[in-house]
Structures are given as structure tokens and as C-alpha cells.
Amino acid sequence: MTDNVVVTPRNEAPPILAVEHLTKTFGSLVANDQVSFSVKQGHVHCLLGENGAGKSTLAKCIYGASRPDAGRIYFKGREVAFSSPRDAIRMGIGMVHQHFVLADPMNAVENIIVGEESTGALLNLQAEKKKIQALCEQYGIVLDLDTPVAQLSVGQQQWVEILKALYVSVDLLLLDEPTAVLTPQEVQSLFSIIGKMVIDGISVILITHKLHEVMNISNEVTILRKGKVVDTVPTRGNTKASLARLLVGRDFDFNVHKEKIDFGPPALEIKGLTVLRDNGSLALQDVSLNVRQGEILGLAGVSGNGQAELFETLVGVRKAEKGKIRFAGVEILKESTHNPEAIASLGLASVPQDRLRQGLIEEFTVQENLILGLQDSPSYSRGVSLNWKAIKSFASQAIQQFEIKTTGPLQPVGQLSGGNLQKVILAREVSKPIKVMVASSPSRGLDIGATYYVYSRFLELLRNGAGILMISEDLDEIFNISDRIAVIYNGRIMGVFDVHEVDRETIGLYMAGLEEHEHS
Amino acid sequence: MSTAKSTRSVIPKFHYRLEKRKESGIFASLLSILVALICSFGITFWVISLIGADAGTVLWAIVKGSFGTKNAVIDTLIKATPIFITGLATVVAFRAKVWNIGQEGQLYTGALGVTWAVLLLKDTGLPAWIFVPLLLVVSAIFGALAGAIPGVLKSRYNVNEIIVTVMLNYITLYLTTYLLGGIWQEAGSHYYNTIRFPETTNLPLLFETRLHSGFLIALLLAALIYYLLWHMKLGYKIRATGSNPTAARFKGINIQRISLIVMVLSGAISGLAGGIELLGVHHRLVYGFSVSFGFTGILIALLGRLHPLGVAPAAIFFGALHNGSSAMIIHSNVPRELITAIMGFVIIMLLVWEEVFKYRIRRVEDVQ
């Protein structure tokens, strides 16, 4: 029974939060298995784990958005069982979700006070605004409180979410992957805000899978793997390598070993490309880029700056207004070639951002998905019929070769994990000879093993003379494997840099649209 | 605190939780259908008792009327044939998520085509082995043309196919009525009907019974559509378009072309249903020959879970209800409309239980 008692060592403040033997299951999936950990008052406590390790589920249980199957949660020394986030907020627990929950047309003040009955029936917006302004000054948050939140940048929207929590004076704030969508500069501001909150006695739980963030800001870190707590360790005295070992469960080499490849002539040339969004506004303005054979061009940028439209134009599902795209010796923006079928047959492979929406068919089996787009090829068909025998043997081979975790070629693809979905797409896209790969956020949602597997496949493509255009908002990814980095902001290319001649901070500034590099 | 906990941990604790199944197997699917049938017949029992009739007698009359004798079985199959085929027409369209609601109109168009061809060729002395297949082809072509109208409008101009097909239903129905009241009306007839078609247009009968070969054609068609959807490139594209049009488009499937093809195919099949009904049962075009065959086909396709092998039993079940209703009227004072009500109960129950069976109740042990 002793392990059930909250341990209170002498000379140390009691933990503000203690979780004991928390278990949460979804069907046969055990998201949290007997999870125990505690957060000390005024600490930044990281929950470190790969995608699918159960971090977000754990946070939701603490925040009352999800009910644990078993286990106990103690907050400020009292056992709590929240039935909704409202209870949690009332007790002093706030949370900033991965996906913000803001009312777009309303301004920051309105968003922050929404749901607060302390204001009474009549709103005194001016008084509330003054309170919020004071909070901004206290924490060094620069924010226009009168602008509708839809017009704020992603980073500023996050300040609004954080202000919401500060406004109701939380004692514990949970932040779920807060840096995923931020530029390096915004990450720095976020960390300085967190630092000020800690000084004021607010405790912070930071959910992340990035080791350098853990090293940067946390006091303690709890490592989760496959729903279980591996260990809770103080950050000081640990290194990225030692944390990585706990995270992955074995020694892991985070370096991508690229051989020196001599870049060939351009495999893909984009000149003066102008593209409109569905609503007629400019998505891309006069974009020029080229990808050489054997190189990875990383396209960095905060999402929503035209990357999706560029991807769609390249694969042939979005019309261009102006410009030229030369690929495999063909000008593909012509009427006759600007469709997905023709472009793919010229040797373009694509890995879309939204795998289940744009790249796969959920209800289809693994083998059916492996031939999506290739169904007319003579390898998989005979006359008007599909050649299931050939398809099945191709699928079995792909499953083996790409180590796709599945019950077999006939399993519906919707039942696979994110990493395995990505492997299905990759297996399909590289099953035919390709000249250029366009990949959008290729490692998003993947665990470390799967991420590095994808990278190794990319390197193999480079060795075979293909060029890769990698669109990503994750600067770790961009710096990890790109040869050159282009930055896109507001539909324009802000600059193109050799990866060895530029640092993250510079790229971050361009991503925020603050500088424009003179094209050389 | 620890004493309170130790007493609690002595009693094993658990609670129940409702959760969605990841996949529901064929067994759960069949069980849900069985439960739904039992429930709907339970409701029917209750409704009949409310009327004051003896529910047992009435239901027994329906069963005997639809499956009691060889002739009853044959009549059931005859009644099942047109809705079987319009059900298949629905499967083809709905698999691509193209919402063809125009089966009724397309069936009428097929029947109009057949009638036109018969009236044109009746005196040429064509032998049956040429005449009958020719007429069936004509009905399919007319149906296909009727499907092509909403098909082209949707694929070219993105016009909502539901509105177009529903409106075309009215247009064809009134066109038929107009023709039957005018140039096509049998001389001296007080009814809206054409002359009787020559013998050489009759569909061959099976097993020396009244069962015409239309039922055989329906079975063949079901097999063909199964092959189309799961073994042909076109069927693969149809299913891909229906399941995820975005991914299909990104991977080079021309979803506009698919929606046109599917509309034409679905129309052709519905038109064929009209042709078969005229040549197999009525041997003339007569007002009201279709008892909402097109709309019933949509229901059957949904009940058969958009699968040709599901459509077959669903069509026979509805055919049996139709057929059994005649016997019910003879043996009791229950109105014919009860059958429509039963169909309604069955559909609602099937949909409800399908949803219910997507979940399961699980006991969750509280780990101490």
C-alpha cells in the first residue's frame, strides 16, 4: 500500500500534481498503462514520448477531457476526478491544445473571456481588456487585442490560448506540442513566457517529442513509451543521447549519413509560377525553384503560405495562372500533360501532407492502396480486369521490403498506424522508376524509427539520380536532410540557401516574412 | 488515506463501457439483420393486434402467400425481379457516391424504348430469338440515354444529380401517361394501355412455369456487377471515387468521367428492368406497371449494403412481402397498406441495428 501514498520528501514542496497508476484503454489499445508521475510546484515538467506513446491521452485525463479507466489523480494534495475540463479549469488547471480552439471572427479579448461567468451578465469589455493588457505586460506578450484571431499568426493565436489560461489564473498549465507550428523566434518567446510563469509559481507540463526542447526548458522529464512510464529523471545530469536511449529503448543514431553525391542537372524547374487559391486569392506569386538530380531541396515555411497549392499544382490537380514547370524534358503545365496521370507517368512521385485524405483510401485494403494510380499498368491488370494474383504478390513483397506492420495485403488500410500508412504510400510511389519526389511533411506523426526509415528511402532515391522537393514546417526535418533550403512566405520564395551556410534563426526570420534575401 | 484505499481495493471493481468496434465482421452483420427482422415483426404483431385482427393468422397468411406453394414462390421471384435489377442499378451508382435517384424514370424510359421498337417492328415477322434480345438492348440503350442526361450535367457542369434525376422521374412518368392517353392507346380501350405485344416478344419461361427468364438475367447481372466492382479496373476506380474522391483525383483517376460512366451504366440497368418487366409480365405498356420499382430498388440496395450478394436476398424479401400481401387481404380484413408499413419497420430496424452493432459493451476492470 505504501506505493499508493503520495511521497512527500522532507525539505521539498509537495507536488502540485500526482498521477498514480492511471490506465486508459481504447478497445484493445492501451493508451496509458499504469502511469504514475508527479509534478513539483513551480517546475517545468516535460512529458517526452514518440507519437502514439500516450502523451496526449494522459494530458486529456489530467485536464478532465477524458475519463481514465483506473488510477488516481491528486491535485494540490487532494484527490480529484474531473468530469469535464470545466471542473479542471475551476480547480486551476489549464490546457493549450495542439489544435487551437478559438472563435475566428472574434478578437483576442472576446476569445479570452468567453465562458467566464465571473464577468456577470453584462460584459465590461474595456475593464476586461485592461486586465488582459496587464497580463501581457507582466509576461512580455506582444499582441494586438483588437484584431480578429483569424488574422493573427499561428504563434499569436497561441499567445491568446495561453492568455486564456493566465486570465483564469491557473496553477498548472498543460501545453500539448506547443512548438510544432512555431518559427524558432516564436519558440524562443514561448519559452521566455514559460520562464516568467514559473517565477510566478505556475507549474507547467510540456508535452513534446523534441529532445532539444526538453534540454532547453525543463526541470524534470517523464519519458513515456508505448503507454508506459519508462522513467522520470531530472533534466540536469542528462544529455540528449541519454534521453534518446530512454525514448527509443536502444542506442539511436540521429545523424543522417549522407554520402557525397554530385548534383546533376535540374530534375524539376519551376519558373515564375503564379497560382490562385479556390477563393481566387493569390496562393503563389512568381515562384521559381529548381531541384537538381541527387539533391533534397527543403521548402521551409509556416503552413498556409502556399505550400499546399504548390504541391497540388505539381501533382496536377490545381491549375496555374502563369509560369512554367519543366519536368523530365516536358513542359507540364500544357493542357495535355497537366493532369495527375500524365505527370505521374513522366516519373513524379508524391507523398501528400494529409495521408488518409489525399494519399490513401481508408476502406481499401493494403493491396488495393498499393496500386492506387497504378491500376491501369500492365503489371497489375490484364485487359479490363485487375490481376489480383500479381497485385497480391507485389503487395506481399512491398510489405516485407518496407516492413509494413499489417495482418496482410487484405487488411483495410484505415487500421494501420501513421508510420505504416506512410510506408504504404512510399512503397507505392517508389515502385516505379521516378525522377522527382515531392514529399509534404514526410515524417509528421511518425515515430523515430519510421522517420529515419523514410529518410533512408529518400537517400536511396538520391543515389538513383532522383531529386526530392521536401515541403515541411518542421525545421528539425529541414535541417536534418536537406541540401538546400528555400523559404516560402505568403506565396513567395524569400530565399534559397545552402544548408551549410545558414542557421535556424535566419531561416526563422524569413519564415516570419521579416527579411527578403536577394536572389543570387 | 491508506486505510480507505485498502478497503476499496478488496472489492474488485469494474464498470461497463460502450465502445465502437474497429471492424464489424460478417457474423455481426448477419446477426444485426436477424435482430432487425425479429424486431420489425414484433412491431407488426403489435400493430395488427391494435387493428383487432389475429396477428398470427395474418402473418401466416403472408408467409404462405409468398412461400407456401410452388406457385407462390414463383410469384415471389417474379415480383422480386424488377426491384432486384433496379437495386443493382443503385449499387453501381452509389458505390461511386453518385446519387442516382432516377431509377424510376430510367425504368420508364427503357419501357418506352421497348414499346416504341415493338410498335415499329411488330409486323416485320422477326423471330423471337432476334426480337427479344434486340428489345432488351433497346431498353438498356434508352435507360442509358436517360442516365446520360444527369451524368453529363454532373460531370461537365457539376449540376446536382439528385435534382435532375428526380425531375426526370416526373417528366418520363407524365410523358408515358401522355403517350398512353394518345397515340399509343389501344383502339377502343378505356384504360391507359397499348395493344398486346406479339408473342415473339415474350421472354422465354423457365421450368415450364410462369417464371420468366428475367429473373435469370437479374442473377447474371448481379454476378457481372460483382465482377465489375471487385475484379475490373473500372470497378476499382468506381469504388475509389466513391470512398475518397480527393485521393482518387490526386492519383490520376478522372472522377468526372467516372461519375458519367456510372450514371450511364446505372441508367442502362434500370432501363433493362423496365424492358424485362414489359416482356416478361405485362406484354404491353400499361399505366402504373411499375409499383415504385425504382424507389424500392434504392431501398433494397441500401438494405443489401450496396453489395450484389446483399441485393439478391433483399429483393426476394421485398418480393415476398408484395406477393404475400395479396394472400393477406383474402384471409383477413387487414388493409394492403400494412405491407408498406412492414417495409417501413424493416428498413428503420435494419438501419438502427446496423448502427447498434457497430458498438459493443465491454467490461472494464478497475486496476487497483
Contacts between the chains, C-beta under 8 A, distances in Angstrom:
chain1	res1	chain2	res2	distance
A	1	B	2	5.1
A	1	B	5	6.6
A	1	B	6	5.7
A	2	B	2	7.9
A	4	B	2	6.5
A	4	B	5	5.5
A	5	B	1	6.7
A	5	B	2	5.7
A	21	B	367	6.5
A	21	B	368	7.9
A	23	B	367	5.4
A	25	B	364	7.1
A	26	B	19	7.3
A	27	B	19	5.7
A	27	B	20	7.8
A	27	B	21	7.8
A	27	B	22	6.3
A	27	B	362	7.8
A	34	B	367	6.8
A	69	B	17	7.9
A	69	B	364	5.0
A	69	B	366	6.9
A	69	B	367	7.6
A	70	B	364	7.9
A	70	B	365	7.6
A	70	B	366	4.6
A	70	B	367	4.2
A	70	B	368	7.4
A	71	B	367	7.3
A	315	B	250	6.1
A	316	B	252	7.8
A	317	B	249	5.7
A	317	B	250	5.8
A	339	B	252	6.9
A	339	B	254	7.9
A	340	B	249	7.0
A	340	B	250	6.1
A	340	B	251	6.3
A	340	B	252	3.9
A	341	B	252	3.4
A	341	B	254	7.8
A	344	B	251	7.6
A	344	B	252	5.7
A	350	B	250	7.5
A	352	B	250	6.4
A	357	B	244	7.2
A	357	B	246	5.6
A	357	B	247	6.8
A	358	B	246	5.7
A	358	B	247	5.7
A	358	B	250	5.0
A	359	B	247	6.0
A	359	B	250	7.0
A	359	B	251	7.9
A	360	B	244	7.6
A	360	B	247	6.1
A	361	B	240	5.7
A	361	B	243	4.8
A	361	B	244	4.5
A	361	B	247	5.4
A	361	B	248	7.4
A	362	B	243	7.0
A	362	B	244	6.8
A	363	B	243	4.9
A	364	B	239	7.5
A	364	B	240	7.2
A	364	B	243	6.5
A	368	B	236	7.2
A	372	B	240	6.6
A	372	B	247	6.9
A	372	B	248	7.8
A	372	B	251	4.8
A	373	B	251	3.4
A	373	B	252	5.0
A	373	B	253	7.5
A	375	B	233	5.3
A	375	B	236	5.2
A	375	B	237	6.9
A	376	B	233	6.0
A	381	B	233	5.5
A	384	B	232	5.4
A	384	B	233	6.0
A	384	B	234	6.8
A	385	B	231	5.4
A	385	B	232	5.3
A	385	B	233	7.0
A	386	B	231	5.9
A	386	B	232	6.6
A	386	B	233	5.9
A	386	B	236	6.0
A	388	B	231	7.2
A	412	B	23	6.9
A	415	B	22	6.2
A	415	B	23	7.1
